[in-house]
Amino acid sequence: MPLPPRYLATKLTEPLPTTDGGTLRTVGDAVAYMTALPKHRELAKVWQHAAKLIIAREPVQAVTRALSLALFTDAKLDLGHKRARARA
């Protein structure tokens, strides 16, 4: 069953910049990112957990936390933006 466009357009609680040049801003961005993952990353427990939350249409706060953890685990979360924001 496809996810409703309204859910896909839901903004994450914070933008998640990635070290590979993108920024996940919505659930739809996350789905697009996840569907492009190489198989070895896609099968990791952290990504499977994030996918399950999205499929279940869980609250965006939980989805954002799971995505942040998955990106961090893969060393793909760009933490530089948080450091720059903290200095400002």
C-alpha positions in Angstrom: 0.0 0.0 0.0 1.6 3.3 -1.1 2.1 6.1 1.4 -0.3 9.0 1.1 1.2 12.1 -0.5 0.3 14.1 2.6 2.4 11.9 4.8 5.3 12.0 2.4 5.1 15.8 2.4 5.4 15.9 6.2 8.4 17.9 7.3 10.9 16.2 9.6 11.4 17.9 13.0 14.8 19.1 11.7 16.6 19.0 8.4 19.1 16.2 8.2 22.1 17.2 6.0 24.0 14.3 4.6 27.7 14.0 3.9 26.9 12.9 0.4 25.5 16.3 -0.5 21.7 16.1 0.2 19.4 17.3 3.0 16.4 15.3 4.1 13.6 17.7 4.9 10.5 15.6 4.5 9.4 12.0 4.9 9.3 11.9 1.1 13.0 13.0 1.0 13.8 10.2 3.4 12.0 7.6 1.3 13.8 8.7 -1.8 17.1 8.6 0.0 16.4 5.2 1.5 15.3 3.6 -1.8 18.7 4.7 -3.3 20.7 3.1 -0.6 23.1 0.3 -1.6 21.9 -3.1 -0.4 24.4 -3.5 2.4 23.2 -0.2 4.0 19.5 -0.9 3.2 19.6 -4.2 5.1 21.2 -2.6 8.3 18.9 -2.8 11.3 18.9 1.0 11.8 17.6 1.5 8.3 15.1 -1.3 8.6 13.8 0.3 11.8 13.4 3.7 10.1 11.6 2.1 7.2 9.2 0.3 9.5 8.4 3.6 11.3 7.6 5.3 7.9 5.5 2.4 6.7 3.5 2.4 9.9 3.1 6.2 9.5 4.5 6.8 13.0 4.8 10.4 14.3 7.5 12.5 12.5 9.5 13.0 15.7 10.1 9.2 15.9 10.9 9.0 12.2 13.4 12.0 12.4 15.2 10.4 15.4 15.4 7.0 13.6 16.7 8.7 10.4 19.3 10.7 12.3 20.5 7.6 14.1 20.7 5.7 10.8 22.7 8.5 9.1 25.0 8.9 12.1 25.6 5.1 12.2 26.6 5.1 8.6 28.8 8.2 9.1 26.5 10.1 6.6 25.0 12.7 9.0 26.7 16.0 8.3 27.3 17.2 11.9 29.1 20.4 10.7 25.8 22.2 10.3 25.0 21.7 14.0 28.4 23.0 15.1 28.0 26.1 12.9 24.5 26.7 14.3 25.8 26.3 17.9 28.4 29.0 17.3 25.9 31.5 16.0 
